[in-house]
């Protein structure tokens, strides 16, 4: 049996921009995508800590090192600039490997740069 797990969590990001006229997605700084093992096109869940909204969308690459977190398309109805969000990505793992699995948790500062 395969289990669905939270593969990675990027904690307390700040939304830096919104674009209603772009396809439904979330733009994520490529450095954050690399660190959290999120690929362009991956489905992610977004939890908005500012208004308690939750939505799923597709991740797209933002310019590396800019800290960009962009909410695109109809998703702008769930999050706005300066909101605080969490991004979750998922994976599947064989049940016999579940005890060796650990979710990657990435913490960022107010400018969305990775902190230890």
N, C-alpha and C positions, 0 to 999 in steps of 0.2 A: 504494500500500500504506500502511496505517496502522501505526504503531508504538505499543506500550504503553510508557509512561514513568512514572517516579516524578515526579509533579507537585510534591509537597512532602514535606518531612520535618521533623517537630518532634522535636528531639534532647534526650534526657535529662530527660524529664518525670518527676515523682514522682506516683505514684498516691495520691490523697487520700481515696478512699472506695471501698467495694465494696457491692453490693446484689444478693444472690442472687435476691431476689423481684421483680426488675424485668426487663423484656424484654431479651434479649441485645443488648448495645450497649456503646458507650463514650461517656460524657459528657465533653465538652470545653468548657472556658471559651470563650464566644462570641468573645472578643477573639483567642484563638489560632486559632479556626476562620477568622475573617476574614483574619488575617495569612497563614495557610497556604492560603487558598482552598479550604477544606473546607466543603461544604454539608451541612446536616442530611439524613441519609439516604444520604450517600456511603458506599461500602464502603471500609474502611481496613484496613491490616495493622498489627498491634501486635507489636513485638519486646520481650520482657522481658529486660532486661540483668541482672536479679537472679537469674533461674533458667533462662535460655536457652529459655523457651517462646515460641512464635509462634502467633498466631491472627488470623483475619479477623473483622470485625464491622461494625456500622453506627454511624456517628457521630450523636450527638444533641447539641443545644445545652445547655451549662451556663450558669449565671449569669455574665454579663460581669464581668470584673475580680476574680473570686474565686480564680482559679487552679485551679478544680475539674478533676480528672481522675478520673472514676468508672468502675469496671469493673462491668458489670451482667450479671445472669443467669448462665448457665452459664460465662461467661467468667471468673468468680471462681475457677475451678479453675486458671487460667493466670496470674493476677496477684493480688496482695494489696496492702493499704494499705502505703505506703512503698516499694514496689518502684520501680525505675527502668526506664522504658520509652521506646521510640521509636515514633512514629506515622508511617506512610507513607501517602500518598494517590496515586492513579494517574490518568492521563489517556491519551488517544490523540492522536497528532499525525501529520500527513501526513509521509511519508518525506522529501519534498523540503524540509520545514521543520525537520528534526531538528537541523541544524547551528546554528540560531538559538535553539534551546530551552535553557533553563537551569532546573534544579530549584531551587525555593525551599527554603532550609534555614533553619529558625528555631531559635534557641538560647534556652533559658530558664534561670532561676536555680532554686534549691532550692524556691521557692514557686510555680513555674510561671509566672513573669512574664517577658515577653520582654526579652532583653538584646541589645545590638548586638554 
